[in-house]
């Protein structure tokens, strides 16, 4: 389960402050966040703060960008603007160029009308709970909690912050990605689905520089089409594209390109579980798999664990969320971790999931082994999964109910080593997610229904 444990705030969840633009998340929120962190990091280091900012292609991202920059400069911080770029690029630039803080404006895989603000610390990691709590206190006007008698002071005259066009930082990130490849992709036919998002220009640049014959779809952002029937959450378009154009491989990113799902030469989806398997197996073969472990979440498929067992690779299981995966990896020095959704963290190269990096490393695995992607992931036999969301009045009561837990244990024991079951509480809604994986769909369905029946018997749903 998660290491330090993230405390869900009033505004910030595990992936930043997210909501519908100008409804849940407003330009005033953005201005206040900029104003506070500009003052906070300046006061913390007794000098002008340096903050780097990136955004995705949503129409509202420009509004939030300007609001944050106005807040930053009003309290004396210098704002370095990467413009449209990926979340992992902001993390990279923040770390490498010694910024006090990074800000990414994105709602990731959500539709265009949503947006979000992610804060990144100076090490390129998600911001710590203490700082997030301070930001939330400021948003609520709770100055006393921050040890302030009133609002944070604003800058005057030459103490006002500067705005710096920092495209060079984004270009350096592209150069870094290119430097990680040890092969030419000259004879490879590669498809890219950029989700009309942050990767729309960067991914093509990287793969063309590496010599691939590159075919790109969904790389014409208009502010309203990000993730619309495109990218890693709508991958069927890429599957067809790979087959129609006889491509060797396809890669699909989400809106801010911190995820990557792949499509093999046969048009079959290669999800995050299979990607973790490929990387784990490769590192083990090279003698570089620290602790002989990979890090997964509780939602990884049972088929992944069976395949890892066959290879003699051990694994950790964390709560759902790339934040928890990274915490586990950082605490133990593990090299590979991620989620089924395509958040893959390669700790030697990045502090966050990075879709373009993931696709480069998959290309490297194909070139190193001289095998197709379908061949590399063939040992992972995905088990049929049934997942049902059950609305409850008290999630803790389900967790603590003896009869329900006994039924869950009995159903799991009945499956033995041919499947697994899981009850998981939603982090944001009054829901219990009831899941079963088995060798066939009928068995999985029966297992889920049996566990839900136990909850109904106890009057919990």
C-alpha positions as CSV (number, residue, x, y, z in Angstrom):
1,X,0.0,0.0,0.0
2,X,1.1,3.7,-0.3
3,X,4.3,4.8,1.5
4,X,3.9,8.2,3.1
5,X,0.2,8.4,2.3
6,X,-1.3,11.4,0.6
7,X,-3.8,13.4,2.5
8,X,-6.6,14.4,0.2
9,X,-7.2,18.2,0.5
10,X,-10.1,20.4,-0.1
11,X,-8.9,21.5,-3.6
12,X,-5.9,19.3,-4.4
13,X,-6.2,15.5,-5.1
14,X,-3.4,13.1,-5.9
15,X,-2.9,14.7,-9.3
16,X,-3.3,18.4,-8.5
17,X,-6.3,20.9,-8.3
18,X,-8.6,19.6,-11.0
19,X,-12.2,20.5,-12.1
20,X,-14.3,22.1,-14.8
21,X,-12.7,25.4,-16.0
22,X,-14.3,28.5,-14.5
23,X,-16.7,26.3,-12.5
24,X,-14.6,24.3,-10.0
25,X,-11.3,25.8,-11.0
26,X,-11.3,29.5,-11.8
27,X,-8.9,32.1,-13.0
28,X,-9.1,33.6,-9.5
29,X,-7.9,30.3,-8.0
30,X,-5.0,30.3,-10.5
31,X,-4.0,33.9,-9.7
32,X,-4.0,33.1,-5.9
33,X,-2.0,30.0,-6.4
34,X,0.6,31.9,-8.4
35,X,0.6,34.8,-5.9
36,X,1.1,32.5,-2.9
37,X,3.8,30.2,-4.3
38,X,5.7,33.2,-5.7
39,X,5.8,34.7,-2.2
40,X,6.2,31.3,-0.4
41,X,9.3,30.2,-2.3
42,X,10.8,33.7,-2.2
43,X,10.4,33.9,1.6
44,X,11.6,30.3,2.0
45,X,14.9,31.0,0.2
46,X,15.2,34.7,1.0
47,X,15.5,35.6,-2.6
48,X,13.5,35.9,-5.8
49,X,11.7,32.7,-6.5
50,X,12.1,31.0,-9.9
51,X,9.1,29.1,-11.2
52,X,8.7,27.3,-14.5
53,X,5.3,26.8,-16.1
54,X,4.0,24.5,-18.8
55,X,0.5,23.9,-20.2
56,X,-1.4,21.6,-22.5
57,X,-3.6,22.5,-25.5
58,X,-6.9,23.2,-23.8
59,X,-8.4,26.6,-24.6
60,X,-8.6,27.4,-20.9
61,X,-4.9,26.6,-20.3
62,X,-4.0,30.0,-21.7
63,X,-6.3,31.8,-19.2
64,X,-4.9,29.8,-16.3
65,X,-1.3,30.4,-17.5
66,X,-1.7,34.2,-17.6
67,X,-3.5,34.2,-14.2
68,X,-0.7,32.2,-12.6
69,X,2.0,34.3,-14.1
70,X,0.2,37.5,-13.0
71,X,0.1,36.1,-9.4
72,X,3.8,35.0,-9.5
73,X,5.2,38.3,-10.8
74,X,3.0,40.3,-8.4
75,X,4.8,38.9,-5.4
76,X,8.3,39.2,-7.0
77,X,8.8,35.7,-8.5
78,X,10.3,35.3,-12.0
79,X,8.1,33.2,-14.3
80,X,9.7,31.0,-16.9
81,X,7.3,29.9,-19.6
82,X,7.7,26.6,-21.5
83,X,4.3,27.2,-23.3
84,X,2.6,24.0,-24.6
85,X,4.6,21.1,-23.4
86,X,4.3,17.8,-21.4
87,X,4.0,17.2,-17.7
88,X,7.2,15.2,-17.6
89,X,9.1,17.9,-19.5
90,X,8.1,20.4,-16.7
91,X,9.4,17.9,-14.1
92,X,12.6,17.5,-16.0
93,X,13.3,21.2,-16.5
94,X,12.4,22.0,-12.9
95,X,14.9,19.4,-11.6
96,X,17.7,20.0,-14.1
97,X,17.6,23.8,-14.2
98,X,17.2,24.1,-10.4
99,X,13.8,25.9,-10.3
100,X,12.1,26.3,-6.9
101,X,8.9,24.9,-8.3
102,X,7.2,23.7,-11.5
103,X,3.6,24.3,-12.5
104,X,1.8,22.2,-15.1
105,X,-1.6,23.3,-16.3
106,X,-3.5,20.2,-17.5
107,X,-6.4,17.9,-16.7
108,X,-4.5,15.0,-18.3
109,X,-6.9,12.5,-19.9
110,X,-10.1,14.5,-19.0
111,X,-12.2,16.3,-21.7
112,X,-11.3,19.8,-22.8
113,X,-13.7,21.6,-20.5
114,X,-11.8,20.4,-17.5
115,X,-8.4,21.7,-16.4
116,X,-6.0,21.4,-13.6
117,X,-3.0,22.8,-11.9
118,X,-0.2,20.5,-10.8
119,X,2.6,21.7,-8.5
120,X,6.1,20.1,-8.8
121,X,8.9,20.4,-6.3
122,X,12.5,21.3,-7.0
123,X,13.4,17.6,-7.4
124,X,10.8,17.2,-10.2
125,X,8.4,15.3,-8.0
126,X,4.8,15.9,-7.0
127,X,4.6,18.7,-4.4
128,X,4.8,17.6,-0.7
129,X,1.7,17.6,1.5
130,X,2.9,20.4,3.7
131,X,3.2,22.9,0.8
132,X,-0.1,21.8,-0.7
133,X,-1.7,22.4,2.7
134,X,-0.2,25.9,2.8
135,X,-1.6,26.7,-0.6
136,X,-5.0,25.4,0.4
137,X,-5.0,27.6,3.6
138,X,-4.2,30.6,1.4
139,X,-7.0,29.8,-1.0
140,X,-9.4,29.8,2.0
141,X,-8.0,33.0,3.3
142,X,-6.8,31.3,6.5
143,X,-3.8,33.6,7.0
144,X,-3.5,32.8,10.7
145,X,-2.8,29.2,9.9
146,X,0.1,30.4,7.8
147,X,1.4,32.7,10.5
148,X,0.4,35.8,8.6
149,X,-1.5,38.8,9.9
150,X,-3.0,39.5,6.5
151,X,-2.5,38.8,2.8
152,X,1.0,38.1,1.4
153,X,2.9,41.3,0.5
154,X,3.2,42.3,-3.1
155,X,6.3,43.5,-4.9
156,X,6.8,47.1,-6.0
157,X,9.0,48.8,-8.7
158,X,12.1,46.8,-9.6
159,X,11.1,44.0,-7.2
160,X,8.3,42.9,-9.5
161,X,8.9,39.5,-11.1
162,X,10.1,39.1,-14.7
163,X,8.5,36.9,-17.4
164,X,11.0,34.8,-19.4
165,X,10.3,32.9,-22.6
166,X,11.9,29.5,-21.8
167,X,11.4,27.5,-25.0
168,X,15.0,26.5,-24.7
169,X,14.2,24.4,-21.6
170,X,11.6,22.5,-23.6
171,X,14.1,22.0,-26.5
172,X,16.7,20.7,-24.0
173,X,14.1,18.1,-22.8
174,X,13.6,16.9,-26.4
175,X,17.4,16.6,-26.8
176,X,17.5,14.6,-23.6
177,X,14.9,12.1,-24.9
178,X,16.8,11.7,-28.1
179,X,20.0,11.1,-26.3
180,X,18.5,8.1,-24.5
181,X,18.2,6.1,-27.7
182,X,21.1,3.8,-28.6
183,X,19.6,2.6,-31.9
184,X,18.6,4.2,-35.1
185,X,14.9,3.6,-36.0
186,X,15.6,4.1,-39.7
187,X,13.8,0.9,-40.8
188,X,10.9,1.2,-38.3
189,X,7.4,2.3,-39.2
190,X,6.0,4.0,-36.1
191,X,2.5,5.4,-35.5
192,X,1.9,8.2,-32.9
193,X,-1.5,9.2,-31.5
194,X,-0.9,12.5,-29.8
195,X,-4.4,13.0,-28.4
196,X,-4.4,16.6,-29.8
197,X,-2.6,17.4,-26.6
198,X,0.9,18.2,-25.2
199,X,2.7,15.7,-27.3
200,X,1.3,16.9,-30.6
201,X,4.7,18.4,-31.8
202,X,7.3,16.9,-29.4
203,X,6.7,13.2,-30.1
204,X,7.0,13.6,-33.9
205,X,10.2,15.7,-33.4
206,X,11.8,12.9,-31.3
207,X,10.9,10.0,-33.5
208,X,11.9,11.7,-36.8
209,X,15.2,12.7,-35.2
210,X,15.8,9.1,-34.4
211,X,15.2,8.1,-38.1
212,X,11.8,6.4,-37.8
213,X,9.3,6.6,-40.6
214,X,6.7,8.4,-38.5
215,X,3.0,8.4,-39.0
216,X,1.0,10.8,-36.8
217,X,-2.7,11.2,-36.0
218,X,-4.6,13.5,-33.7
219,X,-1.9,16.2,-33.8
220,X,-4.0,19.2,-34.8
221,X,-5.1,20.7,-31.5
222,X,-7.8,23.5,-31.6
223,X,-8.3,23.9,-27.9
224,X,-11.5,21.9,-27.8
225,X,-10.4,18.5,-29.2
226,X,-7.9,17.3,-26.7
227,X,-8.6,13.6,-25.9
228,X,-11.7,13.6,-28.0
229,X,-11.9,10.1,-29.5
230,X,-8.1,10.2,-29.4
231,X,-5.1,9.1,-27.4
232,X,-4.6,6.5,-24.8
233,X,-8.2,6.6,-23.5
234,X,-9.6,6.0,-27.0
235,X,-7.1,3.7,-28.6
236,X,-9.2,2.0,-31.2
237,X,-8.3,4.6,-33.7
238,X,-4.6,3.9,-33.4
239,X,-5.3,0.2,-33.6
240,X,-7.0,0.7,-37.0
241,X,-4.3,3.1,-38.1
242,X,-1.5,0.6,-37.3
243,X,-3.2,-2.1,-39.3
244,X,-4.2,0.0,-42.3
245,X,-0.7,1.4,-42.7
246,X,1.2,-1.8,-41.9
247,X,3.1,-0.2,-39.1
248,X,5.6,-2.0,-36.8
249,X,4.2,-0.3,-33.6
250,X,2.0,2.5,-32.5
251,X,2.1,4.7,-29.3
252,X,-0.8,6.6,-27.8
253,X,-0.4,9.4,-25.3
254,X,-2.9,11.2,-23.1
255,X,-3.5,15.0,-22.9
256,X,-0.3,15.8,-21.0
257,X,1.7,12.9,-22.3
258,X,2.6,11.4,-18.9
259,X,0.9,8.1,-20.1
260,X,1.7,5.8,-23.0
261,X,-0.2,2.8,-24.2
262,X,1.2,0.8,-27.2
263,X,-0.3,-1.1,-30.1
264,X,1.7,-4.0,-31.6
265,X,2.0,-4.9,-35.2
266,X,-1.2,-6.9,-35.1
267,X,-3.2,-4.0,-33.8
268,X,-3.4,-5.5,-30.3
269,X,-3.2,-3.2,-27.2
270,X,-0.1,-3.4,-25.1
271,X,-1.1,-1.8,-21.8
272,X,0.9,-0.6,-18.8
273,X,1.0,-4.1,-17.2
274,X,2.6,-5.6,-20.3
275,X,5.0,-2.6,-20.6
276,X,6.1,-3.2,-17.0
277,X,6.7,-6.8,-17.8
278,X,8.9,-6.0,-20.8
279,X,11.0,-3.5,-18.9
280,X,11.3,-5.7,-15.8
281,X,12.4,-8.7,-17.8
282,X,14.9,-6.7,-19.8
283,X,16.5,-5.2,-16.7
284,X,16.6,-8.6,-15.0
285,X,18.4,-10.1,-18.0
286,X,20.9,-7.2,-17.9
287,X,21.4,-7.6,-14.1
288,X,20.0,-4.1,-13.4
289,X,16.7,-4.9,-11.8
290,X,17.2,-3.4,-8.3
291,X,15.9,-5.8,-5.6
292,X,14.6,-8.0,-8.4
293,X,11.3,-6.1,-8.1
294,X,8.9,-4.0,-10.1
295,X,6.2,-1.8,-8.6
296,X,2.6,-2.2,-9.6
297,X,-0.8,-1.1,-8.2
298,X,-3.5,-3.3,-6.8
299,X,-5.4,-2.9,-10.1
300,X,-2.7,-4.6,-12.2
301,X,-4.0,-7.7,-13.9
302,X,-3.5,-11.2,-12.4
303,X,-1.9,-12.3,-15.7
304,X,1.0,-9.9,-15.1
305,X,1.7,-11.5,-11.7
306,X,1.6,-15.0,-13.2
307,X,4.1,-13.9,-16.0
308,X,6.4,-12.2,-13.5
309,X,6.3,-15.3,-11.3
310,X,7.4,-17.4,-14.3
311,X,10.4,-15.1,-14.8
312,X,11.3,-15.1,-11.1
313,X,10.6,-11.4,-10.8
314,X,9.1,-10.1,-7.5
315,X,6.7,-7.2,-7.2
316,X,5.3,-4.6,-4.9
317,X,1.6,-3.6,-4.9
318,X,0.6,0.0,-4.0
319,X,-2.7,1.9,-3.9
320,X,-3.9,3.2,-7.2
321,X,-2.1,6.3,-8.3
322,X,1.3,7.0,-9.9
323,X,2.1,9.1,-6.8
324,X,2.1,6.0,-4.7
325,X,4.1,4.0,-7.2
326,X,6.8,6.7,-7.2
327,X,6.9,6.9,-3.4
328,X,7.5,3.2,-3.2
329,X,10.1,3.3,-5.9
330,X,11.9,6.3,-4.3
331,X,11.9,4.7,-0.9
332,X,13.4,1.4,-2.1
333,X,15.5,2.4,-5.1
334,X,13.4,0.4,-7.6
335,X,13.9,1.0,-11.3
336,X,10.5,0.2,-12.9
337,X,6.9,0.8,-11.8
338,X,3.6,1.9,-13.1
339,X,-0.1,1.5,-13.7
340,X,-2.2,-0.5,-16.2
341,X,-3.3,2.9,-17.6
342,X,0.1,3.6,-19.0
343,X,1.7,5.7,-16.3
344,X,5.2,4.1,-16.4
345,X,8.0,5.4,-14.2
346,X,11.6,4.6,-15.1
347,X,13.4,6.0,-12.1
348,X,16.9,6.1,-13.7
349,X,15.6,8.6,-16.3
350,X,12.6,10.4,-14.8
351,X,10.7,11.3,-11.6
352,X,7.3,10.9,-13.2
353,X,5.4,8.9,-15.8
354,X,6.7,10.0,-19.2
355,X,4.8,8.7,-22.3
356,X,7.4,9.7,-24.9
357,X,10.2,8.2,-22.8
358,X,8.2,5.0,-22.4
359,X,7.8,4.7,-26.1
360,X,11.5,5.2,-26.7
361,X,12.4,2.5,-24.2
362,X,9.9,0.1,-25.8
363,X,11.6,0.8,-29.2
364,X,14.9,0.1,-27.6
365,X,13.6,-3.2,-26.2
366,X,12.4,-4.2,-29.7
367,X,15.8,-3.2,-31.3
368,X,17.9,-4.9,-28.6
369,X,16.0,-8.2,-28.8
370,X,15.2,-7.9,-32.5
371,X,11.7,-9.0,-31.7
372,X,8.3,-7.6,-32.4
373,X,6.3,-6.0,-29.6
374,X,3.8,-8.8,-29.7
375,X,6.5,-11.3,-29.1
376,X,8.0,-9.3,-26.2
377,X,4.8,-9.2,-24.3
378,X,3.4,-12.7,-25.3
379,X,4.0,-14.3,-21.9
380,X,1.5,-12.0,-20.2
381,X,-1.9,-13.6,-20.7
382,X,-4.5,-11.0,-19.5
383,X,-7.2,-12.5,-17.4
384,X,-10.8,-11.5,-18.0
385,X,-11.8,-8.8,-15.4
386,X,-15.2,-7.8,-14.1
387,X,-15.4,-4.5,-12.2
388,X,-18.6,-3.1,-10.7
389,X,-19.0,0.1,-8.7
390,X,-21.4,-0.2,-5.8
391,X,-22.8,2.9,-4.1
392,X,-22.6,2.8,-0.3
393,X,-23.4,5.1,2.5
394,X,-20.3,4.2,4.6
395,X,-17.2,2.9,2.9
396,X,-15.5,2.2,6.3
397,X,-18.4,0.0,7.3
398,X,-17.9,-2.2,4.3
399,X,-14.2,-2.5,5.1
400,X,-14.8,-3.4,8.7
401,X,-17.8,-5.8,8.2
402,X,-16.8,-9.3,9.3
403,X,-19.3,-11.2,7.0
404,X,-18.3,-9.2,3.9
405,X,-14.6,-9.8,4.5
406,X,-15.2,-13.5,5.2
407,X,-17.1,-13.8,1.8
408,X,-14.3,-11.9,0.0
409,X,-11.7,-14.3,1.5
410,X,-13.8,-17.4,0.7
411,X,-14.3,-16.3,-3.0
412,X,-10.5,-15.5,-3.3
413,X,-9.6,-18.9,-1.8
414,X,-12.0,-20.6,-4.2
415,X,-10.2,-19.0,-7.1
416,X,-6.8,-20.0,-5.7
417,X,-4.0,-19.4,-8.2
418,X,-6.4,-19.1,-11.1
419,X,-7.6,-15.6,-10.3
420,X,-8.1,-12.9,-7.6
421,X,-10.6,-10.6,-6.1
422,X,-10.5,-7.1,-4.7
423,X,-12.7,-4.6,-2.9
424,X,-11.4,-1.1,-3.2
425,X,-12.8,2.2,-1.8
426,X,-13.1,5.1,-4.3
427,X,-11.0,8.0,-3.2
428,X,-13.5,10.6,-4.3
429,X,-16.9,9.1,-4.4
430,X,-19.2,7.0,-2.0
431,X,-18.4,3.9,-4.0
432,X,-16.8,0.4,-3.4
433,X,-15.2,-1.0,-6.5
434,X,-15.7,-4.8,-6.6
435,X,-13.4,-6.6,-8.9
436,X,-12.6,-10.2,-9.9
437,X,-10.2,-11.7,-12.4
438,X,-10.5,-15.3,-13.5
439,X,-9.7,-17.6,-16.4
440,X,-13.1,-16.9,-17.9
441,X,-15.6,-14.0,-17.8
442,X,-18.4,-16.1,-16.4
443,X,-16.4,-17.1,-13.3
444,X,-15.3,-13.5,-12.8
445,X,-18.9,-12.2,-13.0
446,X,-20.1,-14.9,-10.5
447,X,-17.4,-13.9,-8.0
448,X,-18.3,-10.2,-8.2
449,X,-22.0,-10.9,-7.8
450,X,-21.3,-13.1,-4.7
451,X,-19.3,-10.3,-3.0
452,X,-22.0,-7.7,-3.8
453,X,-24.6,-10.1,-2.5
454,X,-22.8,-10.2,0.8
455,X,-22.8,-6.4,1.0
456,X,-26.5,-6.4,0.3
457,X,-27.2,-9.0,3.0
458,X,-25.5,-6.7,5.5
459,X,-27.6,-3.7,4.4
460,X,-24.5,-1.9,3.2
461,X,-25.7,-1.0,-0.3
